[in-house]
Amino acid sequence: GESLEEAVLREVQEESGVVVDLNTLQYHSTQPWLFPRSLMVGFLVQPHPLSPPVTVDMDELEDVRWFDKASVRNCLQGLPRVPGSDLPQGFHLPTPATLAHALISSWALEK
């Protein structure tokens, strides 16, 4: 078996190639998942300073990118895109009822 913390490290690295800094790992919240007897667990974590560049495991994820907080914050607040924003046209956020939205909001709106 593995701890939740070890699972975060492994999953992020397997799916994005990013090595996380476990010193920044913070539990956020949980959400029941569609499959029977499953639970999604949400953590916030930062990449390790020496992490290799992002790579995408196309069997697991469609895309992986970094976005700046100001751009995501404007999107959350329904404001126009920040000039020079790195958000692509058609960028959208998960619905507010999801764990993904809660994690993104927590990150983008923190000071």
C-alpha positions as CSV (number, residue, x, y, z in Angstrom):
1,G,0.0,0.0,0.0
2,E,0.9,3.6,-0.1
3,S,-0.1,6.8,1.8
4,L,-2.2,9.5,0.2
5,E,0.8,11.7,0.1
6,E,2.8,9.0,-1.8
7,A,-0.2,8.6,-4.1
8,V,-0.1,12.3,-4.9
9,L,3.6,12.2,-5.7
10,R,3.2,9.1,-7.9
11,E,0.1,10.2,-9.8
12,V,1.3,13.7,-10.6
13,Q,4.6,12.3,-11.8
14,E,3.1,9.4,-13.8
15,E,0.4,11.6,-15.5
16,S,2.3,14.9,-16.1
17,G,6.0,14.2,-15.6
18,V,6.1,16.8,-12.8
19,V,7.9,16.0,-9.6
20,V,6.1,17.6,-6.6
21,D,7.7,19.2,-3.5
22,L,6.2,17.2,-0.7
23,N,7.0,20.1,1.7
24,T,4.2,22.1,0.0
25,L,1.6,19.3,0.1
26,Q,-1.7,20.4,1.7
27,Y,-4.9,18.4,2.0
28,H,-7.9,20.3,0.7
29,S,-11.1,18.2,0.6
30,T,-12.8,15.2,-0.8
31,Q,-15.7,14.4,-3.1
32,P,-17.6,11.1,-3.7
33,W,-16.9,9.8,-7.2
34,L,-19.3,8.3,-9.7
35,F,-18.0,4.8,-9.4
36,P,-19.3,2.8,-6.4
37,R,-17.4,3.1,-3.2
38,S,-14.9,5.6,-4.6
39,L,-13.7,8.9,-3.1
40,M,-11.7,11.6,-4.8
41,V,-9.1,13.3,-2.5
42,G,-7.9,16.8,-3.3
43,F,-4.5,18.2,-2.4
44,L,-2.7,21.4,-3.3
45,V,1.0,21.0,-4.0
46,Q,3.8,22.9,-5.9
47,P,6.3,21.4,-8.3
48,H,9.8,20.7,-7.0
49,P,12.2,23.4,-8.2
50,L,14.3,20.8,-10.0
51,S,11.2,19.0,-11.6
52,P,11.6,18.2,-15.3
53,P,9.3,19.9,-17.8
54,V,5.6,18.8,-18.1
55,T,4.9,15.8,-20.3
56,V,1.5,14.4,-20.9
57,D,0.4,10.7,-20.5
58,M,-2.2,10.8,-23.2
59,D,-3.8,7.6,-21.8
60,E,-4.6,9.5,-18.6
61,L,-4.9,13.3,-19.5
62,E,-5.8,15.3,-22.5
63,D,-3.6,18.2,-21.7
64,V,-1.3,19.7,-19.0
65,R,-0.4,23.4,-18.8
66,W,0.6,26.1,-16.3
67,F,-1.6,29.2,-16.0
68,D,-1.1,32.4,-14.0
69,K,-3.3,33.2,-11.1
70,A,-4.5,36.6,-12.4
71,S,-5.9,35.0,-15.6
72,V,-7.6,32.1,-13.7
73,R,-9.0,34.5,-11.1
74,N,-10.6,36.7,-13.8
75,C,-12.1,33.6,-15.4
76,L,-13.5,32.5,-12.0
77,Q,-15.0,36.0,-11.5
78,G,-16.5,36.1,-15.0
79,L,-14.2,39.0,-16.0
80,P,-12.6,39.5,-19.4
81,R,-9.3,37.8,-20.2
82,V,-6.2,39.5,-18.9
83,P,-4.3,41.1,-21.8
84,G,-1.5,38.8,-22.8
85,S,-3.1,36.0,-20.9
86,D,-1.8,32.5,-21.4
87,L,-5.4,31.1,-21.2
88,P,-6.4,29.7,-24.6
89,Q,-9.5,30.8,-26.4
90,G,-12.4,28.6,-25.2
91,F,-10.8,28.0,-21.8
92,H,-13.4,26.9,-19.3
93,L,-13.4,25.8,-15.6
94,P,-15.0,22.7,-14.1
95,T,-18.5,23.3,-12.8
96,P,-18.7,24.8,-9.2
97,A,-20.0,21.5,-7.7
98,T,-16.7,19.7,-8.5
99,L,-13.6,19.1,-6.4
100,A,-11.5,20.3,-9.4
101,H,-13.3,23.7,-9.2
102,A,-12.8,23.9,-5.5
103,L,-9.0,23.2,-5.9
104,I,-8.6,25.8,-8.7
105,S,-10.6,28.4,-6.8
106,S,-8.6,27.8,-3.6
107,W,-5.3,28.3,-5.5
108,A,-6.4,31.2,-7.7
109,L,-8.0,33.2,-4.9
110,E,-5.3,32.8,-2.2
111,K,-3.3,35.8,-1.5
